[in-house]
Amino acid sequence: MNESLFVECARWIYEHKNGVDWWTPYVLTEHNPNPNPHVNIDEAYAVFSELNRRRLMTHKIVPFPGKDAIPAFEINTTKDVDWQTLIKKKGFWSLKAWPFIKMLVAKSWLVIVFGVSVASTNLIGEVVRHYTKANLLPPDKHQVQSQPISTQTNKTQVVPAPFRVQTKPAE
């Protein structure tokens, strides 16, 4: 039996619990003229057995006048919170996507942390680079220029533009 059919049957039982002392699996079948899930008798017994296993219903034998005693089930009223948890309606995210997302995050948290740290490092680097270019150097002095150190030698040294030293040619 699939889980959605089980929950549908359990919801129907819980919604119709008032005024009923005991239940038989036949209430979920076509033998019950009231609107119900209409499952076959094997599935109905499976629903009641599972509810009994989860202790949401208790099994008892009910004396039936003129016939043998019949097996019946009674709703366990002390497990109301468990009933509410079982029958609450679940949407797409809680049934299908949420377990996958939880598994993905649980298995890959290290990759996520690494990706966030790389992205934040790149962002901080770009902000610092932009701030440095915009505020610390004049717009026309961004390039490093070279000039001769002395006229006696033919060597040149790279000197940033703001620190240029003017030399006179030797006579």
N, C-alpha and C positions, 0 to 999 in steps of 0.2 A: 504494500500500500504506500502510495506516495504521501509526502508530508503535508501537502496542501489539502488533500482530501481528508486526512486525519484531523487537521486543524479545523476544517469546515464542519466536520461531524462534531468535534468537541465544542465548537462555538454554538452549534445548534442545541446540543444537550444543555449547555450552560445557560443559554437564553431562555430555555423552557423548564428550568429547574424548579420554579416556584410551584408549590402545591403537589409535587410529585415526591413520593417517599422512596420508591425504588424503580429501577429501570431494567429492561431486558434489551438485548441487541435488536429485537424486532422493531423497535421504534424508529430505527434508521432505514428500514426497508420499505418496500412498496405495500407491506401489510398495514402500515400506519396510514390512515386516510389524510392526516394533516400534512401540510407541506414540510418536507424534510429532505435530506441529501439523497435519498433513494439509492442506497448502495446494496450490493447483494449480501446475503446472510454471512458469508465468510468474512467479507470486509467489515461488516458490523461487529462480528465477534472479535476481529483483530483490533478494532477501535476500542472496544470495552476492555479487552485484555491489556492493551497498552496503557489506557487510563488507570487500570488497576495496578499495573507494574509501576507507574509513576505515583501511585498512592493518591490519585485525584478521585478515585472511586474505590469503594470497598466491596468485595464479593460477599454475598450472603445467600442463603437458601430461604425462599419464601414459601410457606405452606399455601397451596392452592386448593380451594374447596372442591372435593369430589375427584381430584386428580393427584398425581404425585407432586411433590414439592418441585419448584422450578428454580433454576439459578437466576439470580438477579444481582443488580449492582446498586449501590447507594452513593450519592455524591458526598465526598468528604468535605464538610463545611469548614474545617480548620485550614484547608489549603486554598483559600480564596485568592491569595496573592499569586500562587502558582497557576491557578486557573486563568487569572487576568493576564499573566505573562504568556501563557500558551495561546490564548485566543485573540490577542491583540492583532490588529491588522497591520501588515507590514507592506511597505512600498517597495519599489524597484531597488532603491539604493540599499535598503537594509537586507534584502534577499539576495541580490545578484552582485552588485558592484562593491559593497562595503567590505565583505570578507577578502576580496581580491586586493583592494586598496590597503587594508590592514596588513595582509601578507607582504605586499610589495614594500610598504614602508618599514615593516619589521625586518625584512631581509636586506634592504638597501639603504639603511640610514647612514652608513659610512659614505656611500657614494653621494648621497644628497648633501651631507655636510661638506664633503670635498668640493662639490660643484658650487655650493654657495660661497665657500671661501675663495675659490678662484674668481668667481664673478665679482665679489666685493673687492678683491685685490685689484682687479683690472679697473673697476670703477674708481677706486681711490687713486690709482696711478694716473688715470685720465684727468681727474679733477686737479691733482697736484700739477701735472704737466700744463694744463690750461691756465691755472692760476699763475704759475711761474712765467709763462710766456706773456701773459696779459699784464702783469703787475710789476715784475722785477726788471725787465729789460725794455729799453725804448724800442719802438717798433722797427726803426731802421738799423738797429745795432744787433740784430739776432745772429748775424753771420760773424764768424771769426775771420779776421783779416791777418795777413802776414806782411811784414815789412823788414827791410834790412836792419841788422843790429849796428853794423858799422860799415863805413865805406871802404875800409882797408881790406876786409875779407868779403868774400862773395857769399857768405852764409846768411841764411834767413832763419828767423825764429817766429813761431806762431805766437802772437800776442793778441789777447782779446782787445777789441776796439776801444773800450773806455780807458784802457791802461796803455795806450800808445805813447811811446817816447819819441819825441822829435829830435833828430840828430842832424847836425850840419855836416855836409860833405867836407872831407879833409882837403886842405889846399895844398 
